[in-house]
Amino acid sequence: MTKAIENLVNQEEKIINVKSVEQLLSSTSLNISRILDKALEEKEITVEEGIELFKANPAKDLNAIMLTANELRRRAVGDTITYVKTRNINFSNVCYTGCKFCAFAASEKDEDAYFVPLGEISQRAKDAWDIGATEVCIQGGLHPKIDGTYYHEILRSIKNVVPHMHIHAYSPFEIKFGAWKQGVTIEEHLKSLKDAGLDTIPGTAAEILDTEIRQQLTKDKLSAEEWVHIVKTAHKLGIRSTSTMMYGHIDGPEHWANHIGILREIQKETGGFTEFVPLGFVHYNTKLFNELGSRAGSTGIEDIMVTAVSRIMLYKWIDNIQVSWVKNGPKSCQIILNAGANDFGGTLMDETISRSAGAPFGENMDPKEFDRLIRDLGRTPAVRNTLYEILEYPK
Ligand code: SF4
């Protein structure tokens, strides 16, 4: 018998010898098993243990990590998979900040530069309301010609037309810009935005909350400390937010676990996060990839691992973990929803930011398509609002 055939026979014997799922999972590395057992005993996983999980060997450990995250998801929120009927309105793409991962921004002279007038913004909100949307998500570039009060005008113009529409608007970076334009503090600006109709804010512009990484992604953007300050100030004023992490560029396991650890500490202090959304970097049309040699986005395994480990680390603190169908595609999302996630995100209607970077998965998801994708997983679809209150179980 040749050596190769002998190897095959030995492998075959190994496969035949494995007689139970327990035996299959017994191949999990000892250090990883120990951490997962601790998580299943509902003890908090440290940042260092989070790093160990992120560094696990997928060939040996991925299944056990996924199963643990899926079990913790079940304990935290059950088997329902939610989504929200929402419309994105990116009111302008004019921005000179120069974030190297961004393919959305344009200069005023560019052919594709745009600025959506107030009347059009409120009309889009009304159209969305008329077909069942409960939320508009409003973000834009930092246009040098708008003044800080323009953000309030957008809010009022929408609430005048659709008073019960939930307005989820302005990243922490836009909030810093608006406050600076008006010469007021972050707290004063947030209070006045709330008075004008702001309900919640997106926890975008977080990228990776690490000074060294942020310096490379974009020099003069918001610092990690400023992001934390703005989010905590919002929470303390009763303005809740989402939380996000953009991964898969020049970052790695230490950054991910530290970032999730920072979010967990904020949540312990304020309880203001509604969800965590891991966002894989879309690289195609970005300077970061094309000129500066970053990685070509996250791998499929990383998409699963980031969701699974965030569920394990955030257990008991942030209940809702969202998948991004825009960045990962609906079929990959089905797998990630079996690795600790419980929310499919939003219908979006006019997604532009990921599409500009080259994401191929479209700008709108029909609610019926969400229902089908969720039922295919043997789970129950539910329409939620921004604050995760269930509005409807589709028939
Ligand atoms: S990510 Fe936002 S702030 Fe940065 S360049 Fe793009 S639009 Fe401007």
Residues whose N, C-alpha, C, O or C-beta is under 5 A from the ligand:
A	BS01	SF4	C95 T97 G98 C99 C102 A105 G140 G141 L142
